[in-house]
């Protein structure tokens, strides 16, 4: 089982939307997917409601227990299961740093049952984000091209560097930074994206995900944007999101 963290300490940059689409893309590719919602807001959990008569499963805060949890994840269907966010996550960021190492082994006990684990992380540089990075094999960073959003990129990259070099997770590989919610009509955003590419080079993925209404509608309908496409804008969004998901999943296969 490979573990991918979708991480950015800024909120509203589309982490959950990207996680959802990566899950759909992986399932369509025949992979068995485990979702983990580390964000108390629970957007990922909301996107995948319980199946009828589903048994309650392991909750995310239990991944930080000293002893490995005995419960298993909640199954949504044969290919998809989830470890949902819960209120107890709020207390995790006040815990000692020793808990950072616990979710990794807790998740690895499910390795035989899944091919891919996707971690949706909270929008802050804290214990839960560090723990997600410590558990992951890979991390991808969705970034909006705005003044405030770009200002935090260096901090997140520094956090990834710390996780890799200070013994938390030397195997962690940064897939790259994915520009999201862009506005191609904005001169400021085009210049911001060009500046981002000039500063970080190949760390910026070639795929770009502009802000498009069909994406918001697809999330509201709990389905990928490439389902039941209607119109040129919807078809374009479907193409962009398929390409971005394929690129990320493909980079994990190398």
Secondary structure by P-SEA (a helix, b strand, c coil): cbbbbbccccccccaaaaaaaaaaaaaaaccbbbbbbccccaaaaaacccccccccccccccccccccccccccccccccccccccccccccccccccccccaaaaaacccccccbbbbbccccccaaaaaaaaaccbbbbbbcccaaaaaaaaaaaaaaaaaaccccccccccccccccccccccaaaaaaaaaaaaacccccccccccccaaaaaaaaaccccccccccaaaaaaaaaaaaaaaaaaaaaac
